[in-house]
Amino acid sequence: MSRMGDVLAGFHAAWEFESDSVLIRYERGLRTPKLLAALGERRIPLAAIAGVTLEPGKRGTVVLRVEPRAGADPLIEAAAGQLKEPADPYRLVLPAEREVLAEYYADELRARLTGPGPAERFLVAAPPVPLSFKAYDAKASFDGRTVHFRWFWTGASSAKWKAGDQSFAVSELSGVEWRSPEVFEGYLRLLRGESAPAQADHDPAAVVFGLGYGPVHESLPFAAAVLAAVRVRGPVAAVAATGARRDPADVAERIRQLGELHRAGLVTDEEFSVKKAELLAEL
């Protein structure tokens, strides 16, 4: 942006504009939507933004919003359009008297965007692990490598009791399906590339929500973190197997991201060495 470090404060959040990103800090007050308070802060690279809008809001406000590129944010990918407007992490609600200032920043952002096309990889960081939450029928936990479901005798179906507590390595998974607890029969299901029972209540790879269980601010960040881990581990091996050649800059960026996961303890020394070698082989 033109002046690095400029801050635009609104209701529930403040946006700090930097040369290559927007740092969003969410308030933790009682009136702040719980999902935003749980996220704390998020750095949105300009490369992850497809567009910017500024529109009139309710009761003397204006709404500044950035539209993330498809595939750029694991949280938005996991939500799959199910978030209610107040919980949208890309909205900044401002008093109407700040409209001129908001328009200035909107124009600054638009001038720096590279294009609206889908992103080839996640550009926004996933929620940090470890994470856990209570569903109606289980406690779900994720340490960055493995998802664990520990069934509750008061809620789990006989099919799940028969299967026993479950552990799923990220390497076994192909994705995550999240159905909001704010709709009927919400659940979180781990996808493994094989057919699963139609009802989440009978699927040992799924936990079901219910009134007061699996709230959005706990289960959605969980789903996003698992999805991001699956994408990081999955595509690397798949690309190497094809023998395709990549742009050196892209390989360097993938190695950098892999190094960040390694330093954070989400990738073992052995995994780091193997994946790095696979990426270098693509050159």
N, C-alpha and C positions, 0 to 999 in steps of 0.2 A: 504494500500500500504506500501511499505517498508519504505518510508519517508513521514510521514503525512504532508500535506500542499504543496507538490511539485506541480508546475504549469507548464503546457505546453501551450504556447501561439501560436496561428495560425492566419490565416486570419479570421476576424469577430468574433472570440471567443477565450477564454482561458479556459482550463480544469484544475481544481484543484483536485488532487487525495487525497482522504481521506481514512481512515481505512475501512469504510463500504459503501462509495459512491463516485461518481464523481460530483463535483460542476461545472456546466458549466455557465460561464458568457459571454453573447453576447455583442458585441460592438453596439453602437448606431449611427455609422457614416452613411454618405450618401450612401456608397457602400454596407452596410450591408443589406441583404435581410430583408424586412420590418417585416416578421413574427418573425425572430430571434430578431430583435431590440425590438419588442413588448413584447416578452417573458421575456427579461431582464436577468434573470438567472433561472436555474433549477437544482435541486439536483436529481441525478439519483442513487438510491440505487443499490449496486452491485447485490442484489437479483432480480432486474428488468432487468438484462442484460443476453441475451442468448448467445452472441458471440462477437468476436472482429475481425476486419479485418484491414489490412494495404495494400494499393494498390497504384500504380503510378497514379498521377493526370495529369492535363493539364499544359502545359507550365512550366515545372520544379518544380512540386509540388508532394507531396504525400498526401494521404487521409487516416486518421485514423477514423474508424467508429465503434461504438458499435451498435449491433443489439438488440433492446428491445424485451423482451419476449412478446408473444401474450397475450393481456389482461392486460399488466402492466401499460400502459400509456394511459390516456383518450384522449390526443391530437392525438396520432397515431391511436387509435381506431376510433375516429371521422373522421380522414382524410381518412381512408380506402384505402390507397395506392395512393391517388391523389396528394400528394405533389411533386412538382418539385425538382430535386436534389439540387439546391442551397439553397432551403428553408428547407432542412432536418436538424432538430435540433440535430441529432446524428452524424453529419459529422464534422471533424476538418481538414481543409486544411492547410498544412504546406509547407514551402520551402523544396525542396528535400534534402538539406544539413542536415536537422533534422531527416532524416529517421532512423538513428541508435537510436537516443533518442526515437523516436516514437515507434520503435520496442520493446525497453526495456519496455515502459509502456504498450504496447499491451500484452507482455508476462506476466507482473505483473497482469494485469486484468484477463487474461485467467486462471491464476493459482488460482484465488479466486472465479470463477464463480461456482454456485451450480448446474446448469443444464439448458437446453434449453426449457423445457416444458412450457405450458401456465400457466399464473398466475391466481390464484383463485380470486384475487381482484386487484384493481388499486394500484400500489406501488409508482408511481410518482404522485406528487401533481398536481391537476388541476389548471388552471389559476384562480387567485383570483377574486372574485366578489366585487362590482357590475360591470357588463359589459353591453355595448350597442353598436349598430351599425345601420347604415341606409341601408336598402335594397331598392330595386326599388319601392316597394309598401307599405313599412311600416317602422316605427322605432321599432326595437326589443330591449328589455331590460330584464335583469335578475338580481335579487337581492339575489339569493341563495335559495329562496323558491318558487318564482313564475316567470314565463316567461310572458311578456306583449308584445302584438303586437298592435301598434297604426297605423291605415291605413292612407296613403297619398291619397288625392282625385285625385292627378295627376297620380297615378300609380296603385292603387288597382282596382281589377275587381269588377263588379257589385255584384257578389256572396259574396265577402268579405265585401263590403259596406252594403249589406243586413244583413250579420251576425253581423256586428258591431265590435268594437275593442275587442280584445280577451285577456284573462288572463288564464294561465294554471298553476295550482299548480304542483310541482314536483311529488307529490303523485299520480297524475292522469296519469303520463307518463310512458311508457315502454322503451323509447329510443329516439334517435335523428338520423336523416338522413341528411348528409351534402353532397351536390354536389357542387364542386368547382366553384366559379365565373369565373375561367379561362377557363371553357368549356361552350359549348352551353347550355342554359337553366339551369343555376345553381340555387340552392335554399337551404334553411334550413327548414326541416320538423320535427315537433314534432310527435312522434309515441305514440298512445294511445291504442293500442291493438284492434283497430276496423278498418273497411275498410275506406279508404280515397279516395277522388277524384284523378283520375290518374294524372291530371294536377295540379301542385303546384299553378298555378295562380288562381285556383278555390277552393283551400283548405284553410279554415280559420285557420288551424293549421300549415300553412307554409308561409314563405316569399320568394319572388323570387329576384334573383340578376340581374345584368345587368352591362353594361359598367360603371365603376366607383362606383358601389354599391355593398355592401357586400364583400369588399376585404378580401383576405385570412387572413391577419394579424388581422382582426377584427372579422370576422364571424367564423373562425375555433376555436380560443380560447373560443368564446361564446358557440359553440357547445360542446366543450370538457368539459366546466364547467357544462353545463346542464346534459350531459351524466354522469359525475362523481356524481352529486347530485342524479340523478335517481338511480344509482347503490348503493349508500350508503343507501338510504331510502328503496329501493325495496327489496333487498335480505334478510334484517334482519327479516322482518315480514314473508317472505316466508319460511325461514329456521325454524323459531319458530313454524309455523303452521304444519310442518311435524313431529315435535317431535323428530327430529334427535339429536343425542348427538355429541358434538364437542370436539376436543382437548382443554383442559383448556388454553394452550398457545395461541391458535388461538382466543378463546373467549376474552382473555386478550388483545390481539392486536386489536381486533375489538372495544372493549370498549375504548382503548387508542385513536383510530382514531375518535370515536364518541365524545370523550372528546375534541379533537382538534377542531372539527366542532362546538361544543358547545361554547368553549372559543372564537372562531372567530365570533360568532353570527349567524351561519348558521343553528343551531338547537336550538329550544326554550328549556326552562327549562323543560316543560312538555314532549316534544318529547325526550329529553335526558333521563329523568327518565323512560319513557315507554320503549324505546329501550334498555336501560341498563338492565332493569328487564327482558326483553325478552331474551337477550343474557345470563344473569345469569341462566335463566331457562333451557338453553341448556346443562348445566353442569350435 
